């Protein structure tokens, strides 16, 4: 019984759902929580950025967001979610901005 409890505790600390885990984390959070009178929108656009611990990374800038929205045929962005996949405490991280609008 103690052995199973130890295994469950180790699994709990090595993975993450709402908080970062040591081995693996895959979470989607809203960029804002003010959804009062926010329309849903009919289009979705995704922008990816990959990062290694050695700081080889791609970052989002306003031009990248504008270009991605234009390619998706969007003119208005109502809200944004950020999805993060992290492996080995951030040694590899993939972040995705998910834009919703028309």
C-alpha positions as CSV (number, residue, x, y, z in Angstrom):
1,X,0.0,0.0,0.0
2,X,2.8,2.4,0.9
3,X,4.5,1.6,-2.4
4,X,1.4,2.6,-4.4
5,X,1.1,5.8,-2.5
6,X,4.7,6.7,-3.2
7,X,4.2,5.9,-6.9
8,X,1.1,8.1,-7.0
9,X,2.9,11.0,-5.3
10,X,5.8,10.7,-7.8
11,X,3.4,10.7,-10.7
12,X,1.6,13.7,-9.2
13,X,4.8,15.8,-9.0
14,X,6.3,14.8,-12.3
15,X,3.3,15.7,-14.5
16,X,1.2,18.8,-14.5
17,X,-2.4,19.8,-15.3
18,X,-3.0,23.2,-13.9
19,X,0.5,23.8,-12.6
20,X,3.8,23.0,-14.4
21,X,5.0,19.5,-14.0
22,X,8.7,18.3,-14.0
23,X,8.4,15.9,-17.0
24,X,5.4,17.1,-19.0
25,X,2.9,19.9,-19.1
26,X,0.1,20.6,-21.6
27,X,-2.2,23.4,-20.6
28,X,-4.4,26.0,-22.3
29,X,-5.2,29.3,-20.5
30,X,-7.0,32.4,-21.6
31,X,-4.9,35.6,-22.1
32,X,-7.7,37.6,-20.4
33,X,-10.6,36.7,-18.1
34,X,-12.8,39.7,-18.9
35,X,-15.5,38.0,-21.1
36,X,-18.2,40.5,-20.4
37,X,-20.0,41.1,-23.7
38,X,-17.2,39.4,-25.7
39,X,-18.5,37.9,-29.0
40,X,-17.4,34.4,-29.9
41,X,-16.4,35.0,-33.5
42,X,-16.5,32.6,-36.4
43,X,-12.8,32.1,-37.2
44,X,-9.8,30.7,-35.3
45,X,-6.1,31.4,-36.0
46,X,-3.1,29.6,-34.4
47,X,0.4,31.0,-34.1
48,X,3.2,28.6,-32.9
49,X,6.6,29.4,-31.2
50,X,9.1,26.8,-30.2
51,X,11.8,27.3,-27.6
52,X,14.8,25.3,-26.4
53,X,16.5,25.9,-23.0
54,X,19.5,27.2,-25.0
55,X,17.4,30.2,-25.9
56,X,16.9,29.4,-29.6
57,X,13.4,30.7,-29.8
58,X,10.7,32.3,-31.9
59,X,8.7,35.1,-30.4
60,X,5.4,36.6,-31.3
61,X,5.3,40.2,-32.5
62,X,2.5,42.4,-33.6
63,X,3.5,41.9,-37.3
64,X,3.4,38.1,-36.9
65,X,0.0,38.3,-35.3
66,X,-1.3,40.7,-38.0
67,X,0.0,38.5,-40.8
68,X,-1.5,35.4,-39.3
69,X,-4.9,37.1,-38.9
70,X,-4.7,38.4,-42.5
71,X,-3.9,34.9,-43.8
72,X,-6.8,33.4,-41.8
73,X,-9.1,36.1,-43.2
74,X,-9.7,37.8,-39.8
75,X,-10.1,41.5,-39.4
76,X,-11.2,41.5,-35.7
77,X,-9.8,39.6,-32.7
78,X,-12.1,39.2,-29.8
79,X,-10.1,37.1,-27.4
80,X,-6.9,35.0,-27.3
81,X,-5.9,31.7,-25.6
82,X,-2.4,30.6,-24.9
83,X,-1.6,26.8,-25.1
84,X,1.8,25.7,-23.7
85,X,3.4,22.3,-24.1
86,X,6.5,21.9,-21.8
87,X,8.8,18.9,-21.5
88,X,11.5,18.3,-18.9
89,X,10.9,21.5,-16.9
90,X,10.9,23.7,-19.9
91,X,13.9,22.2,-21.7
92,X,11.6,22.2,-24.7
93,X,8.6,24.4,-24.9
94,X,6.0,25.0,-27.6
95,X,3.6,27.9,-27.1
96,X,0.6,28.5,-29.3
97,X,-1.5,31.6,-29.4
98,X,-5.1,30.8,-30.4
99,X,-6.9,33.9,-31.7
100,X,-10.7,34.0,-32.0
101,X,-12.6,36.6,-34.1
102,X,-14.1,37.4,-37.4
